[in-house]
Structures are given as C-alpha cells and as structure tokens.
Amino acid sequence: MDIHEYQAKQLLAEYGIKIAEGGLAYSPEDAVQRTREIGGDVWAVKAQIHSGARGKAGGIKICKTHDEVSDAAEELLGKRLVTHQTGPAGKVCNRLYIEAGTEIAKELYFSFLVDREHERIVMVGSAEGGMEIEELAENNPDAIKKIHIEPAVGLCDFQARKMAFALGLESTQISQAVKLIKGCYRAMRDRDANMLEINPLVITGSGELVALDAKMGFDDNALFRQQKISELRDKTQEDPREMAAADRGLSYVGLDGDIGCMINGAGLAMATMDMIKLAGGEPANFLDVGGGASPERTEKAFRMVLADDNVKAMLVNIFAGINRCDWIAEGVVHAVNKIDMKVPLIVRLSGTNVEEGRKIIADSGLPIITADTLAEAAEKAVQARNEVVAKEG
C-alpha cells in the first residue's frame, strides 16, 4: 500500500525528521488560505498522487503570489497526471499539498528498501539527488552508495555515519544526518514499511537537512497490526478492480489484455498467463481464488473478472488438490446461472474428483467450452476471443 507525500512527511516528522511547513488543500480557496497560514513569499503547490516524477508531468508549481497559488490549484485539481510510473492511464489529482519555499544549497538522495535477494534492508544514498534513481543508476552507478543492514542487529551508528560521509556532508552536519538516518530506519521498522525514499533530501542555505519530498510503501500483509497506516489508504489512487478484489479477499492484478482468468494457485496462474501469451493471446488479469473456492467465492471471482469491459473471453483453470473438482464445478455452474455471461467461458479441471466435476459441467446444459490440458484451454480461450473480436469487427 502506498501513501501520499504529505502523509509520509507527517509520519517522518514523528521520528524527528525535519520537513518544511505545509498544509493540505482541496480547492483553490483552501490553497490560498494555507499560504496565509504558512507565511513567507514563495510556496510550492504539489499534486498529491501515488507516483514519482510529478514535476516532469507538471504536478509541482512554484508560486510567488496568492493569485499564482490559486491559478496553480485550479489547474492541478482534477487533472490527470501521466508519468512513467502511472502508465498511459495516469492518475487524477484530488488534493494538493501547499509547502513553504525552501532555500536549497544541495540536493541528495536517500532511501531504505527491502532487498529480497540478500534478505536484508538496504540503505541507499547518493550525493546527486533530485533526479530519478533509475536514471542515476544507469548513467552514473558509482554515485550510488549501498549499505546492507542485518535485520537481527538493526541499523548501527557506524553504518549511519558511513552513509552520511558518502553523501558528501560536512563534518558539522554528520551528527544531524545520523539522527535523520536512524529516525528513517525506525519509521520503516515500526510501521512495517517496505520502502522509504526521500528525494530530494536537501541541504538548506543554513546547513539544515530537510526532507523536501517523501515516499513510503507498506507491506499489505502487515496492515492488520498497523491500523493507523491502513487508515491512510486512498482508494481513488488504486486500480478499482484490484481495490474491489482486495476488499473481498481475492488476489487480483489488472492487466491490459482481454482474456479473463480465474485460477487457484499463484504458480498455476502465472503458468496459465504464459500459456495464453504462447497461444497468441493477452491475459486481462491475474486472479488467484486460493484454496477455498466455494460457490460464493467463485461467484465473486466471476463478477470481478467480468467487471472489466475489455474481457472478450474467460478462462477458468483449476487444479484441485485439497479442493475437489466436483465442488469447483458446482461453483462455476452456480456462478454462470446467476451471472448473465456475455463472453465465451472455457473451463479446465484437473485433480481430485475430476471426472465428477466434468460431468457436472456437461450435465449443466450451459454453453461452457471444456478442455483437458492447460495448453488446450489456452488455445481454446484465444480462439474464442478471436471469434468475438471478429464478430464485433
């Protein structure tokens, strides 16, 4: 789960990280009022969306008058911002963060990430901040410093000092940097975050370290014990299909294809998507219904897949181990009878009680296309999809 910049900054401030003064705005009038409360003569009007590279997409405006702030807010609120992270669909800005202008002497990059390959937290820093870390890694990898942290030990003071020196800070700023780095690590550990990024981390004209931007991502599986974090969720920034699935306990990832998938088991789901692509099609989603595919859960999964208007055909691929194929077949028949199916349905069953399951499908009298193997199911799904597209054409 991701959160907005202003939310991440509020969390970091609780751990002693210095941030610029700011406030939230939902209208141009709110934005102007925030500038009056903040004071000063320069403000940044920042679109709040779950994406980086907002500046390149025109999502950050530097303003010097109240009229400029009002105009910037008018332009940004309701605007769909497209960045390389959002994809072509972009994300709509529904709120703004108005922040006091900061005198910037130097920009740095700093982050904590979960490194699954090394099973460690990795601390990443660079004296060249303010740009995409992917670009920096490609153009100047030597400018990036990485330090791995043993989870059982935690962040040590010497590691924080090592990173502070790698950031090119002056000796008078080291203790300040160590405090900031340790505060960021505590925030990540205490809140079950899997990513914390400050870009840029700036050195002000007076020599202070200020988090000028902040991003945090959290482990969805830990939200049950992070009530405060789960309350920060902004559903308007999420794929509505994935959000609806998560609310119903289903593992769903929306894709750009047009063959809907309902499968039990993540590994089988990935293999099925590969087979669809091998057969010349494109999957519309990843959907793992899990082991407890009851008729009610199966119906929810059907509705979830068919809610995508792009779906031209649907493939159900079930390997029954703990489950039974006859139980799954009953769920499929129950779902099809309750849902007005507008697209072809291909079902492949394998495993426990497979013959009983296939008989239930055959005796249902429903126009369900059956397959014995995964390859056959994928080919039939692509063929059915092509026939639908041809008719529409």
N, C-alpha and C positions, 0 to 999 in steps of 0.2 A: 504494500500500500504506500502510495506517495502522498505528500502533503505540500501545501503551498509554501512559498518563500517566507511570508510573514509568520506562518505557524512554526516553521523551522527556526526562525530567528528568536521567537518567543521562548522556545524550548532551550536553545543555546544560551540565552540570557540568564536562564535559571541556573546554569552551570558556570556563570562568571565570564562568559564571552561577551565582549563589548560589541554593541550594534549601534547603528545610527538611529536617532529618534524618528519614529514614523507612526502612521495610523492607517486604518482601513477605510476605504470609500466605496460606496455602491452607486454613486451618482456624481455628476459634476459639482453639485452644491456641497456634497459631502467632501469632495476632494479639496475644494477651496477652504472649507472650514478646517480641514486637517492642516493645511498650510498655515492658517492663522494660529492654530494651537502650537504648531511646531516652531514657528517663528523663522527668522532668517530671510534671505533673499534669493536662494537657489533651492529648488526641490526636484526630486526625481519622481516621475509618475510611472509606476511599474504595473504592467498587466500581470495578473495572478492566474497562471495556467500551469498544469503539470508538464512542463517541458523546459529544457535549457535552450540556449541560443535565441532567447526572446528579443534581445537587442537587434540582432540581424533581421528579425521579422518585423521590426518596427514597434515592438512591445514595450520599449522603455523610452520615455521622453524627458529631457532635461528642460525645466521651465524656470523663468526668472520673474514672472509676474503672475498675479492671480488669474488674469484673463488667459494666459498661456496654459495654466493648470486646468482651467475649465474646458478649454478647447481640446487639450490632450485627453482629458477624461471623456469628453463627448465622443472623440474619435475611437478610443480604445474599448469602451464599454459596449458589449455586444458584438465586437469584431472577432472574426475567426482568424486566428493566427496560425500560419503554417510554417513549421520549422522542420529540419531534417529528422527530429525526434518524433514529431507528431504524425509524419506521413502526409500525403496529399489532402487527407480529410481535415487536418488542422484541429484546433481546439478553441472553443468560444470563451472569451474573457467576460466573466460576470462580476468581477471585483477587482479593485485596484489597491495598491499599497503606495501611499504617499510618504516619501522619505526625505529627510533633510539632506541637503547637499553636503558632500564630504570633500575636503581638500586632500587630493591623492598625490602622494610623493612617489609611491611604487606599488605595483600590483603583484601579488603572489598567488600561488595555487596550493590548496591543502585539502586532503580528504582521508577518510578511513573507509575501507572496503572489506568485504568478506572474500578472501581468496580461497575458493573451494579446492583448487588444485593442491595448495600447500596446507589446507586445513588450518589456516591462520587468519588473523586480521592483518591486513597490510595497510601501513601508513604511507601515503603518497604525497610528495611535496615538490614544488618547483619554484624557482625564483622568477619564472616567467608566467605570471598569471594573467587573467583577463581574456584568455582565448580557450578554445575547445581543447581539452586534454588529448583527444584523439589526433587532432592536427599536430599538437606539440610532440606526441609520441612518434608520429610519422616523420616529421621534419627535423626534430632535434631530440632524439631519445635520451641523449646524455644529460639533458637538462632536467630529467625527472629522477628523483630520489625515492627509493622504496625501502621500507624497513618493516620486516615481518614481526608480529607480536605473538608470543606464546600465550594462548588463552588461559592456561592454568596459572600463569605468572602475572599476566596483565602488562600494561604499559609501564616500563621502568623510566626513572628520571633520566638516565643516561641516553635512552633512546629519544626522549623528547628533546634533550639538548642537542643530540646529533642531528635531528631534523631541523632544529632552529638554526644551527650553523649552516646546514645545507641550503636553507632559504636565503642565505646571504645577509643575515641580520647583524646589526652592530652589537657589540658586547653589552651595551646598556639595555638592549631590547631582549636579550636571551631569557631572562627570568620571566618577563611578560609573555614571551612566546611559549615557554614551558607551561605556564599556568593555563594558557589558551588551549594548548595541545592536550593537556591532561583533562581539562574540562570537556573537550570534544569527545575524548575517549570514554569518559564517564557517561556522557549523554548517550553515546551509541550503545554502551553496555547495559545501562539501566533501562533503556527504552526498547531493547530488542530491535535495534535498527540494523539493517544490513548494508546501508550506505549513508555516509555523511560527507558532504562536499561543500567547501567554501571557495568560491571562485567568482570574483577575486577576494582574497584576503588582502586588505590594503594597509600600507603604512601611511599614516596621515602626515601632514606638514609638521605636526608637533611630535611625531615619533610614536604615536599610538598604533596598536594593531586593532583593526576594526573589520568585522565580517560584513562586507558590503553586499554579498549575496549568500544564500544558503539553500541547500537541497538535502532532504532526508528521505530515505525509503525504509520501510519496515517489513519485518517478516510476518506475513499474514497468519501463519500458524501460531504466532505468539500473541495475537491481538486479544485472546480470551483473558490474558492477565495484564493487558495494557488498555484498560477502559478509557483512560484519558486520551490515548493515541487514537483509538478506534473512533472516538467522537470527532476527530479532526477530518474524517473522511469526507471528500467532496465528490458525490456521485455524478455530478454534472461533467466531471473531467474524465470519467471512465467510459469504456465501451458499454453501452446499455445492455448488450447481450451478455457480456461477462459479468456485469453487476447483477443482473437478474438471476443468472446461474449461481453465483456465489451466495446470494440470499436464499437459494433453495438447496444449498449443499451439493451442487454439482460442479465438477471441474471442467470449465469451458474456456476455450480460447478462440476468439473470432478470427477468421482468415478471409482472404479475398476471393476464394473460388466459389463454385456453385453446386458442389455435391456435398450435401449434408451428411454428417457421420454421427452415429450413436454406437459406442463401443464400450466394452467393460475391460478395464486394464489399460494403464498408460502405455505400456510397451506395445500391446496389440493395437492401440490407437495410432501410435507412430508408424508401425508397420503397415497398417491399413492406408494411412495417408500416403506413404511411399508407393504402395501398390496402385493407388488411384493415379498418382502422377506418372508412374511407369506405364499405365494403360492410356495415358494421354489426357487425363482429367485434372481438375484442381479442387482440392477439398475446401469446403466453406467454413469448416470449424474443426477444432479438436474438442471432443466431448467424451469424457470418461465417466460412465454412470456408476462405476465402482462395483463392489460385490453384492450389495443388497438391492438388486434391480427388481423391486416389487412392481406390481401393476401400476400403482400410484406414481412411483418414482419414474417408471418407464413413460407414463403419460406426460409427466413434467418435462422429461428429456425430449420427447417428440415435439411438444409445444415450443421448447426452447430452440430446437433446430429449425422448425418451420416458421418461426417468427422472423427469420432472415428472408427478406423478399428476394434475395439473389438465388436462393436454393432452387435448382431445377430437378434434382433427384435426391433421394435419401437412401443411405446405406446403413443397415443395422448389422453389425458383426459381433457375435457373442461367442466366446469360448467359455463354456460352463464347467467350472471345477467344483467349488463349494456350492455355487448355484446349480440349478437344473434347467436343461433346455426346455422342458415342458412348462416350467414356471415362467421362463422368459417369453416363450411363445404365447402363453396366455396374456401376459402383459402387453405384448405387441398387438395382439388381436383386440384386446380391451382398448388400447390407445387409438388404434385405427378406427374402431367403431365409434369412438367419442369425438374424434377429430375429423373434420372434413378434409381429407387428403387431396390436394390438388396436384401433387407431383408423384412420379413413379416411386415405389418402395421396393428395395432389394434387401432380402434377409438371408444371412448366412449363419447357421447354427452349428456348433461343434461341441463335443464333450458329453457330460453326463446326461443320460436320457435324451440323446439327440433324436432318435427315431420317433419317440413320443412327441417331441417338440415339432418336428417336421410334419407329423400327422395332424397336429392341431392347426398348423398354418394351412395345410392342404384342405382340411375339412371346413375351414372358416368361410370359404366361398369368396374371400376378399381378393382383389387383383394384386396379390403380392408376388413379386418375382423372387424365386429362391435360387440359391447357389450352394454347392457342396464345399468349394475351396475358396480361399481368400482371393486368389488370382481370378477365378471365375466371377466372384462377386464384384471385384473392382472393374473387370471388363464389362459386365452387365450394367453396372452403375454408369459408366462412361457412355455406353451405347444408349441407355435410356435418356441420359442427359442430352446427348446429341440429337435424339429424336424430338425431344421437347423444344430444343433451340431451333431445329429445322421447321417445326410446325409454327412456332412464333414468328420465324422469319417469313 
